[in-house]
Amino acid sequence: LAACEIIRHFSNKFNLPIKIYQCSAEYLSSIPEKNFDTCIFNNSLHHCDDPLKALKNCYSLLCSGGSIFLMNEFFLRFRDKSYILLISV
């Protein structure tokens, strides 16, 4: 929540038209817009019940050239190799 407030503060300060949605990855499909530049997981992907679904949901929202940014996931352990996902936009 604090990161969203910081982003909101600076987007207002520099008059940048940024929309911020903060929700769990399971609800990303309910977001009406499908043209995001960046999707950020801030130490949260490992909390998802289905990390692969979370990443696929996020990927479906990105515009061409968009990025998924994973922060602080150095201890992320998936149950098997089927969860390995390489994303190229």
MODELLER restraints for C-alpha pairs under 7 A, 6 or more apart:
rsr = mdl.restraints
at = mdl.atoms
rsr.add(forms.Gaussian(group=physical.xy_distance, feature=features.Distance(at['CA:4:A'], at['CA:20:A']), mean=6.99, stdev=0.5))
rsr.add(forms.Gaussian(group=physical.xy_distance, feature=features.Distance(at['CA:11:A'], at['CA:17:A']), mean=6.83, stdev=0.5))
rsr.add(forms.Gaussian(group=physical.xy_distance, feature=features.Distance(at['CA:11:A'], at['CA:18:A']), mean=6.32, stdev=0.5))
rsr.add(forms.Gaussian(group=physical.xy_distance, feature=features.Distance(at['CA:25:A'], at['CA:54:A']), mean=4.90, stdev=0.5))
rsr.add(forms.Gaussian(group=physical.xy_distance, feature=features.Distance(at['CA:25:A'], at['CA:57:A']), mean=6.99, stdev=0.5))
rsr.add(forms.Gaussian(group=physical.xy_distance, feature=features.Distance(at['CA:26:A'], at['CA:54:A']), mean=6.23, stdev=0.5))
rsr.add(forms.Gaussian(group=physical.xy_distance, feature=features.Distance(at['CA:28:A'], at['CA:57:A']), mean=6.02, stdev=0.5))
rsr.add(forms.Gaussian(group=physical.xy_distance, feature=features.Distance(at['CA:28:A'], at['CA:58:A']), mean=6.71, stdev=0.5))
rsr.add(forms.Gaussian(group=physical.xy_distance, feature=features.Distance(at['CA:29:A'], at['CA:57:A']), mean=6.21, stdev=0.5))
rsr.add(forms.Gaussian(group=physical.xy_distance, feature=features.Distance(at['CA:34:A'], at['CA:61:A']), mean=4.32, stdev=0.5))
rsr.add(forms.Gaussian(group=physical.xy_distance, feature=features.Distance(at['CA:34:A'], at['CA:62:A']), mean=6.31, stdev=0.5))
rsr.add(forms.Gaussian(group=physical.xy_distance, feature=features.Distance(at['CA:35:A'], at['CA:61:A']), mean=5.74, stdev=0.5))
rsr.add(forms.Gaussian(group=physical.xy_distance, feature=features.Distance(at['CA:35:A'], at['CA:62:A']), mean=5.20, stdev=0.5))
rsr.add(forms.Gaussian(group=physical.xy_distance, feature=features.Distance(at['CA:35:A'], at['CA:63:A']), mean=4.51, stdev=0.5))
rsr.add(forms.Gaussian(group=physical.xy_distance, feature=features.Distance(at['CA:36:A'], at['CA:61:A']), mean=5.85, stdev=0.5))
rsr.add(forms.Gaussian(group=physical.xy_distance, feature=features.Distance(at['CA:36:A'], at['CA:62:A']), mean=4.56, stdev=0.5))
rsr.add(forms.Gaussian(group=physical.xy_distance, feature=features.Distance(at['CA:36:A'], at['CA:63:A']), mean=5.44, stdev=0.5))
rsr.add(forms.Gaussian(group=physical.xy_distance, feature=features.Distance(at['CA:36:A'], at['CA:66:A']), mean=6.73, stdev=0.5))
rsr.add(forms.Gaussian(group=physical.xy_distance, feature=features.Distance(at['CA:37:A'], at['CA:62:A']), mean=5.89, stdev=0.5))
rsr.add(forms.Gaussian(group=physical.xy_distance, feature=features.Distance(at['CA:37:A'], at['CA:63:A']), mean=5.93, stdev=0.5))
rsr.add(forms.Gaussian(group=physical.xy_distance, feature=features.Distance(at['CA:37:A'], at['CA:66:A']), mean=4.45, stdev=0.5))
rsr.add(forms.Gaussian(group=physical.xy_distance, feature=features.Distance(at['CA:37:A'], at['CA:67:A']), mean=6.30, stdev=0.5))
rsr.add(forms.Gaussian(group=physical.xy_distance, feature=features.Distance(at['CA:38:A'], at['CA:62:A']), mean=6.85, stdev=0.5))
rsr.add(forms.Gaussian(group=physical.xy_distance, feature=features.Distance(at['CA:38:A'], at['CA:66:A']), mean=5.61, stdev=0.5))
rsr.add(forms.Gaussian(group=physical.xy_distance, feature=features.Distance(at['CA:38:A'], at['CA:67:A']), mean=4.84, stdev=0.5))
rsr.add(forms.Gaussian(group=physical.xy_distance, feature=features.Distance(at['CA:38:A'], at['CA:68:A']), mean=5.73, stdev=0.5))
rsr.add(forms.Gaussian(group=physical.xy_distance, feature=features.Distance(at['CA:39:A'], at['CA:58:A']), mean=6.37, stdev=0.5))
rsr.add(forms.Gaussian(group=physical.xy_distance, feature=features.Distance(at['CA:39:A'], at['CA:67:A']), mean=6.41, stdev=0.5))
rsr.add(forms.Gaussian(group=physical.xy_distance, feature=features.Distance(at['CA:39:A'], at['CA:68:A']), mean=4.80, stdev=0.5))
rsr.add(forms.Gaussian(group=physical.xy_distance, feature=features.Distance(at['CA:39:A'], at['CA:69:A']), mean=6.08, stdev=0.5))
rsr.add(forms.Gaussian(group=physical.xy_distance, feature=features.Distance(at['CA:40:A'], at['CA:68:A']), mean=5.96, stdev=0.5))
rsr.add(forms.Gaussian(group=physical.xy_distance, feature=features.Distance(at['CA:40:A'], at['CA:69:A']), mean=4.71, stdev=0.5))
rsr.add(forms.Gaussian(group=physical.xy_distance, feature=features.Distance(at['CA:40:A'], at['CA:70:A']), mean=6.04, stdev=0.5))
rsr.add(forms.Gaussian(group=physical.xy_distance, feature=features.Distance(at['CA:41:A'], at['CA:69:A']), mean=6.20, stdev=0.5))
rsr.add(forms.Gaussian(group=physical.xy_distance, feature=features.Distance(at['CA:41:A'], at['CA:70:A']), mean=4.93, stdev=0.5))
rsr.add(forms.Gaussian(group=physical.xy_distance, feature=features.Distance(at['CA:41:A'], at['CA:71:A']), mean=6.11, stdev=0.5))
rsr.add(forms.Gaussian(group=physical.xy_distance, feature=features.Distance(at['CA:42:A'], at['CA:70:A']), mean=6.35, stdev=0.5))
rsr.add(forms.Gaussian(group=physical.xy_distance, feature=features.Distance(at['CA:42:A'], at['CA:71:A']), mean=4.94, stdev=0.5))
rsr.add(forms.Gaussian(group=physical.xy_distance, feature=features.Distance(at['CA:42:A'], at['CA:72:A']), mean=6.68, stdev=0.5))
rsr.add(forms.Gaussian(group=physical.xy_distance, feature=features.Distance(at['CA:43:A'], at['CA:71:A']), mean=5.59, stdev=0.5))
rsr.add(forms.Gaussian(group=physical.xy_distance, feature=features.Distance(at['CA:43:A'], at['CA:72:A']), mean=4.99, stdev=0.5))
rsr.add(forms.Gaussian(group=physical.xy_distance, feature=features.Distance(at['CA:43:A'], at['CA:73:A']), mean=5.77, stdev=0.5))
rsr.add(forms.Gaussian(group=physical.xy_distance, feature=features.Distance(at['CA:45:A'], at['CA:51:A']), mean=6.12, stdev=0.5))
rsr.add(forms.Gaussian(group=physical.xy_distance, feature=features.Distance(at['CA:46:A'], at['CA:76:A']), mean=5.95, stdev=0.5))
rsr.add(forms.Gaussian(group=physical.xy_distance, feature=features.Distance(at['CA:52:A'], at['CA:83:A']), mean=5.76, stdev=0.5))
rsr.add(forms.Gaussian(group=physical.xy_distance, feature=features.Distance(at['CA:64:A'], at['CA:89:A']), mean=5.80, stdev=0.5))
rsr.add(forms.Gaussian(group=physical.xy_distance, feature=features.Distance(at['CA:65:A'], at['CA:89:A']), mean=5.09, stdev=0.5))
rsr.add(forms.Gaussian(group=physical.xy_distance, feature=features.Distance(at['CA:66:A'], at['CA:89:A']), mean=6.44, stdev=0.5))
